[in-house]
């Protein structure tokens, strides 16, 4: 089955309080949006279609030919953003994955599992949810008496009773493509004058169609970046992932908490990295080397 991917990145990111678009802020030396693109490359060779809006030129210049683009000229909600993709994608694939560009901790493996879930689903959509006590502004999953998903209620629209629900919408979906493009324009306009993509779940339920909801194994993958505090939290998590992968591949890090290694760095087995070492860009360290302490290396080859 052919899979198209939509990456939503049109928001103004006002909570970052920055002239730089949120999606271009760096995490472990790489703009946030490129982490999302790297995850997409893990499950499909097809280029994602990125929905751009605020300061679109900067994002397009950075991403270049790694993606296709659709412009959302008016900020009328996530459903409206997906509507901008219809002309380019309708009839081009069997499934459509929709994810957000401010979720750089999401792994390609997790989306692959979501796609497999939808392949087995007789209904039009599968989605990921997360169990968490801190909602972080995510919508709540509304289940009926039989525990089937009936709707998603956005955080701002929740009643006090709904706010107690700890199953949250992770904002990652896989749709049957034909059903999506047929039903997308049925999304009602909200009181704020926006079209919420989440309302399409209620449309599927009203048609008597099953909605699959898979709880994400690692809730941290669903973490969205809305503030610089979130950015720092994600930086720490990504650094830890990189360091753990290197150690599992045979590299010794004397003090991982104080070792800073970017994702494109390669290090050979039995190399020792001392504390406060910074390895940037496309640096390559050979086997049986010793680097540091307090050393900075960028775009260089060492020990080859």
C-alpha positions in Angstrom: 0.0 0.0 0.0 1.3 3.5 -0.8 1.4 5.9 2.1 1.4 9.7 1.8 2.6 11.8 4.8 1.3 15.2 5.8 3.5 17.2 8.2 1.7 20.2 9.7 4.0 23.2 10.3 2.0 26.3 9.6 1.5 27.7 13.1 2.8 31.1 14.3 4.5 29.6 17.4 3.8 32.7 19.5 4.6 30.9 22.8 8.3 30.6 21.8 8.5 34.4 21.8 11.0 34.3 19.0 11.5 35.9 15.5 12.6 32.4 14.4 9.7 30.0 13.5 9.3 27.3 16.0 10.1 24.5 13.5 13.5 26.0 12.8 14.7 26.1 16.4 17.6 23.7 16.8 17.7 20.5 18.7 21.1 18.7 19.1 22.4 20.9 16.3 19.6 20.3 13.8 16.4 22.3 13.1 13.3 20.7 14.7 11.6 20.1 11.4 14.5 17.9 10.1 14.1 15.5 13.1 10.5 15.0 11.9 11.6 14.4 8.3 14.2 11.9 9.5 11.5 9.9 11.3 9.3 9.9 8.2 12.2 8.5 6.1 12.3 5.5 8.4 8.9 4.3 7.3 8.4 5.6 3.7 10.6 6.6 0.7 7.9 9.1 -0.3 8.6 12.8 0.4 6.3 14.3 3.0 4.0 17.1 2.1 4.6 19.9 4.6 1.9 22.5 5.2 3.5 25.8 5.7 2.1 29.2 6.7 3.8 31.7 8.9 7.3 32.7 7.5 7.0 29.8 5.0 10.0 30.9 2.9 12.5 30.2 5.7 11.2 26.7 6.2 11.0 26.0 2.5 14.6 27.2 2.0 15.9 25.0 4.8 14.1 21.8 3.8 14.6 22.2 0.1 13.9 19.1 -2.0 13.5 16.8 1.0 9.7 17.5 0.9 6.8 18.9 -1.0 4.9 21.9 0.2 1.3 23.2 0.5 0.6 26.7 1.8 -2.1 27.5 4.4 -2.6 31.2 3.7 -5.2 31.7 6.5 -4.8 30.1 9.9 -8.2 28.4 10.1 -7.3 25.3 12.1 -5.7 21.9 11.6 -8.6 20.5 9.5 -8.3 23.5 7.2 -4.5 22.8 7.0 -5.1 19.3 5.8 -7.7 20.6 3.2 -4.8 22.4 1.6 -3.2 19.1 0.7 -6.2 17.6 -1.1 -5.3 18.8 -4.6 -1.8 17.4 -4.4 -2.6 14.1 -2.7 -6.1 12.9 -3.7 -5.9 9.7 -5.6 -2.1 9.4 -5.1 -2.1 6.9 -2.2 -4.0 4.3 -0.2 -3.2 5.7 3.3 -2.5 9.2 4.6 -0.4 9.7 7.7 -0.8 13.1 9.5 1.7 14.2 12.1 2.8 17.5 13.6 6.2 19.2 12.9 6.7 20.1 16.5 7.0 16.5 17.7 10.7 15.8 17.2 10.8 12.9 19.7 8.5 10.7 17.5 10.2 7.6 16.2 9.6 6.2 12.7 9.0 2.8 14.3 6.0 4.1 16.1 4.4 5.5 13.0 5.1 2.2 11.2 3.1 0.4 13.9 0.3 2.9 13.4 0.2 2.2 9.7 0.1 -1.5 10.4 -2.8 -0.9 12.8 -4.8 0.9 10.0 -4.0 -1.8 7.5 -5.9 -4.2 9.7 -8.7 -1.8 10.5 -12.0 -2.1 8.7 -12.7 1.5 9.6 -11.3 4.7 8.1 -8.8 5.9 10.7 -6.4 4.7 13.3 -4.8 7.1 15.8 -2.3 7.2 18.6 -3.2 8.1 22.2 -1.1 8.6 25.3 -1.9 8.0 29.0 -0.7 11.0 31.1 -1.6 13.0 34.1 -0.3 16.2 32.6 -2.5 17.0 29.6 -0.1 19.7 28.2 -3.0 21.1 26.2 -3.8 17.9 24.4 -7.4 16.9 23.6 -9.2 14.2 25.5 -10.3 10.8 24.1 -14.0 10.2 24.6 -15.0 6.5 24.7 -18.4 5.1 24.8 -19.9 2.4 27.1 -18.2 -0.3 25.0 -14.9 1.5 25.2 -14.9 2.4 21.5 -13.6 5.9 20.5 -16.5 8.3 19.8 -14.8 11.7 19.7 -11.9 13.9 20.6 -12.6 17.1 22.7 -10.0 19.8 22.5 -8.6 20.9 25.8 -10.1 24.4 25.7 -13.6 22.9 25.0 -13.5 20.2 27.8 -16.0 20.2 30.6 -14.7 19.9 34.1 -15.6 16.2 34.0 -13.8 15.6 30.7 -10.7 17.3 32.0 -10.3 14.4 34.4 -9.8 12.0 31.5 -6.1 11.0 31.2 -6.2 9.4 27.8 -5.0 12.1 25.5 -4.9 12.6 21.8 -1.3 12.3 20.6 -2.2 14.1 17.3 -0.9 11.3 15.0 -3.3 9.7 12.6 -3.4 7.2 9.7 -6.4 7.5 7.4 -7.9 5.6 4.6 -7.1 8.1 1.9 -10.3 7.9 -0.1 -12.4 8.3 3.0 -10.4 11.2 4.3 -10.7 13.3 1.1 -14.4 12.5 0.8 -15.2 13.5 4.4 -12.7 16.2 5.2 -15.0 19.1 4.2 -17.7 17.8 6.5 -15.8 19.1 9.5 -17.9 21.8 11.1 -16.6 25.2 11.8 -15.9 25.9 15.5 -17.0 28.8 17.7 -13.5 30.2 17.1 -14.0 30.1 13.4 -11.6 27.1 12.9 -11.9 23.6 11.5 -10.5 21.1 13.9 -9.1 17.9 12.4 -10.1 16.1 15.6 -13.7 16.6 14.7 -13.3 14.1 11.8 -13.3 11.3 14.5 -16.8 12.1 15.5 -17.8 12.1 11.8 -16.5 8.5 11.4 -18.3 7.5 14.6 -21.6 9.0 13.3 -21.2 6.9 10.2 -21.0 3.8 12.4 -17.4 3.1 11.4 -14.8 1.7 13.8 -11.9 3.9 15.0 -8.8 2.2 16.2 -6.9 3.9 19.0 -3.4 2.6 19.9 -1.8 3.7 23.1 1.8 4.9 22.5 4.3 2.7 24.4 6.6 5.6 25.3 4.6 8.7 26.2 7.6 10.9 25.7 7.3 10.5 21.9 4.1 12.5 22.0 5.7 15.5 23.6 5.1 18.6 21.6 7.3 21.7 21.6 5.5 24.9 22.4 7.9 26.8 24.7 11.6 27.1 25.2 11.2 25.0 28.4 9.8 22.2 26.2 12.7 22.7 23.8 15.3 22.2 26.6 13.4 19.1 27.8 13.5 17.6 24.2 17.2 18.5 23.8 18.0 16.5 26.9 16.0 13.5 25.8 17.5 13.5 22.3 21.1 13.7 23.7 20.4 10.8 26.0 19.1 8.7 23.0 22.2 9.5 21.0 24.5 8.7 23.8 22.8 5.4 24.7 22.9 4.3 21.1 26.6 4.9 21.0 27.3 3.1 24.2 25.2 0.2 23.0 27.3 0.1 19.9 30.6 -0.2 21.9 31.6 3.4 22.6 32.6 4.4 26.2 31.2 7.7 27.5 32.9 8.4 30.8 30.1 10.9 31.8 27.1 10.8 29.4 25.3 13.6 31.2 28.2 16.0 30.2 28.9 14.7 26.8 27.4 16.5 23.8 27.1 14.6 20.5 25.0 15.5 17.5 23.0 12.9 15.5 25.2 12.9 12.4 28.4 12.1 14.3 29.8 8.5 13.9 32.1 6.9 16.4 33.9 3.6 16.1 33.9 0.8 18.7 36.2 0.9 21.7 36.7 4.6 21.5 36.6 6.5 24.8 34.9 9.9 25.1 35.8 12.0 28.2 33.5 14.5 29.9 32.6 17.9 28.4 33.4 16.8 24.9 31.3 18.4 22.1 31.1 16.6 18.7 29.2 18.6 16.1 28.1 18.2 12.5 29.4 15.3 10.3 32.3 14.5 12.6 33.7 10.9 12.3 35.8 9.3 15.0 37.5 6.0 14.3 37.9 2.9 16.5 40.2 2.7 19.5 40.5 6.5 19.9 40.4 8.6 23.0 38.8 12.1 22.8 38.7 14.8 25.5 38.1 16.0 28.1 36.8 19.4 27.3 37.3 19.1 23.5 35.2 20.6 20.7 35.3 18.9 17.2 33.2 19.9 14.2 32.9 18.3 10.8 36.2 16.5 11.1 37.7 13.0 10.8 39.7 11.7 13.7 41.6 8.4 13.9 40.9 7.1 10.4 
